Amino acid sequence: MLDYLIRGATIVDGLGATPFSGDVGICDGIIVAIDSSISTAAKETVDAAGCIVTPGWIDIHTHYDGQATWDDVLDPSASHGVTSLVMGNCGVGFAPVHRGEEKDLIELMEGVEDIPGTALYEGMPWGAWETFPQYLDYLDKRHYALDIGAMIAHGPVRAYAMGERGRNNQAPTASDLAAMGNIVEEAIEAGALGFSTSRTLFHQSLSGQPVPGTFADEVELRTILAAMARAGSGVFESVPGEAVADLIVDDSIPTLEAEIDMMGKLSRESGVPITWSFIQDHSRPDKWQRMLERVGSLNENGARLHPQVASKPTSTLISLQTYHPFMRRKTYLSLRHLPHAERIAALQKPEVKAAILADDDIPHESPGSMENFFQLAPMDYAMTFNAYDLDTEPQRDNAFDRLAARAGISAEEYLYDFLLTDNGKAFAARVFVNMADHSYSAMAQMFSNPHTVIGTHDAGAHVTLICDGVAPTYQLTHWARDRDPGRGPRHDLAQVVAKQTANNARLYGLHDRGTLEIGKRADINVIDLTKLSLGPLEVKSDLPAGGNRLLRSASGYVATFVNGCMTRRNDEDTGARPGRLIRAAKMSTRIC
């Protein structure tokens, strides 16, 4: 008898094949049957008429490193059909760590990924591990709504091996290099899915210090990759120096051309696959095309390079509930302590508005605080929109500079007034990359390139600045179903699904999942594509110590299965926790 029979679906198998009608049978966590009609009895039958059935989404760029120690749901990912995720990206993480040095890693994560330090102090069981294998062992004891895998990060590796010298980005000695290599090799052998680093000056701790490893030379990186090669597994993930070139310009940052050439050489030497955040830089809008051609040439010559691209334009959300350009102005600072309703009432007063618009910014005492974000990254009102406009590829005329001009006021005043709408709960979005010509055409081409993988959406991070963990759902609604043909062609549904499933699984060696095939894990989504939609942006105070985060729900997921267990039914959590830690080349067994 089957555990579940999914009947009458349109099956999108993750392999890129043409969708077909049929049934899927699940037993003991495995897909045991796929056919046009299955007659075997089942404990439960899911009526999937009118629905598509896909493999579960695999998100390879998340930051649940702290949240996974206290939370068993892992939203927003669980709510959006993700069944496997990879955390530990961008060179930041929480292991290894010497006792008494936890504060440095917390402040690094808070500065880089905008996860409240109060939540990390209160929510994490500090002292439960020191080494990375011990961290994995701790996670291995926990149960989740989905599977998680972790990479070891450059920041904690450098700090553990070199102490203050490592945290301050000093050059390593030969013994330092050996120590770092040993730490990484031990982590990969214990099941880490890879190693991550950051090379952008935009990533800083609360104190304003760049992430340890930002300036690592080729010798240091080669040492890390050699350790990974010895362990025989893992992906090397990086954020290159030019990842936010529009915001950071510095002679110490190597060009993207130089970085890609170096990554090609190191990948070819070590055999290790390398992935990195890849964007359309608005100041050089055509450069990405040349860089992808460069990647193709290097891969033809033995490299394993996989640029990691987004399916949404990278933007920061602006709200009076979270971050906004007025939050460090003297008059606003005098009001920020007020309850929301009282603060909104005060901000509506003409004299308060005039004072705030005339005020200068007062920098936050912590240079790396995200409260300084809008001083580091000034507003570009030609790239600022109602946040919900980004769901449907906004027109140039909808940018705030043009809306303000039509209203006869400054763009800054227009933003101020906009943020007060909906009782002060409106959201604007300032786009930074991937929309240079006010269209999504660059993203569309990056998405379709055979060398790229889908990632960079930062689920679990930037919890009150970005909410792109919803991207797996967005890929279906915008790219495969709703895109206005006047803006460009829609993507083929089978290719959209394959990009978010088999493609990512293949990169990380997760060969037991990512496709709908007999013998594969039953990580499955049943989706009513006609009803699939994103919910409103909401601020929730559900982090430890009452910390805030932005969440956005989804509607249209009829069912999600993880390892053969139904974790969500009709967009609601069932309470099942079959998710376990993924160890490289050592996958979890089924336990509902």
C-alpha angles and dihedrals in degrees: 000000000000122000091218135007115198104201135198099002135148100243117217101184104195091241093094094251122145109276115254138188119257152101132280124211124205128194130165092352094306134104101244102170140025117175144135087260129006118198098183113120118250136197088232133012121207113207103221099170108147091013135106121231117211139167113269114272119261114211111195099182114061138127106214092130092122100027091055089065094061108018127066099187102054101202140213086039098051092052092054102054099267110150100170130029140179120218133179096074130153097033096288129112144120106259142108097030134161115228109268095025098085091105091067093055092045092052090046092053093044092051097044102034104023096235109150112256090215090062092048093049094047102033103045122079096231111196094037090104143012106177126050093248088055090051089053090048090054092051090045090065093057130085125220144181087248141014120275133199127187137212124205112243132224095229098063092036092057093043092049095046100038107021116205092355090059094047090051093051096246118163114270125240122229090264090049090054091049091050093050091048091052092049092051094045090050091050094050092047089052090055108274110156093221148305129282135201139174125219101175123104088217089076107080139154121244088270091057096253116141116246111278105262096034091122098033111148128224092268092058093046091047089053091054094047092047089055090051090049091052090051088049099225147063144076124255111224125191143176104215123220093251094052089108099020092150089065104033124044115173135147090230091067114091117226118261089243090058092045094050091048090050092047090049092053094046093046092049092049096046102031088228118138114238127204130181141174108277124191147163104256108216093215090056103026098175099043094092090066092057091046093053089050088052090051091051092052093049092048090052086058098053105281122128103215122160115179110210113226137184132236093207127053107258107248140156119237117232122204140144085238093059131006127346139157093257098054096096096047118115098240093046092048088058089058103038094093092062121102111264097259093048092046092051091049090053093047090054092062111104094225092052091048092050092049094049093048089051096045126101122231120264109211117234113252091241106068093206095050115122086229084078091053098104091050091054093041108033119205120274104197092190085066098041122100144158099285092236091057088072089068090070106032102263124235120241091247090062093063114113095244091062095039088052092049090053089050091049096238137103119277090242091055090047090055091048092053093043093054090056093058121100089034091302094307100107120125128216124185129215110205118215108174144009097040106073095143094038090258136093094236095115091051090048092055094043090050091053096046111113093224097055132089128201117251142095094106094119101217109193094024138085083030096183099026106048133026103185098129083098090071096108089062092041091055090063099040098045108024102035102030119013111031111128106245087219089067095046143298123306120242122253109261093227091054093047090054094045092051092055096042125022094024094056093039090054093053093053096041094247093148096161094066144031099078139064101243133133109268095026124115114276096244098146143158124207106199134183094214093188091060100033110127145150120248127222124290109262133185111224124190094207104117120105112283088025094288119172129237137172118243133178122193131214132223124201104052101125091182141348122200126197115190089342096308121114106238098170132030121186092345094309129113110248093201093243112139108192094142118115140173114286112222119195109266089353112086127192123259121237119274118157 
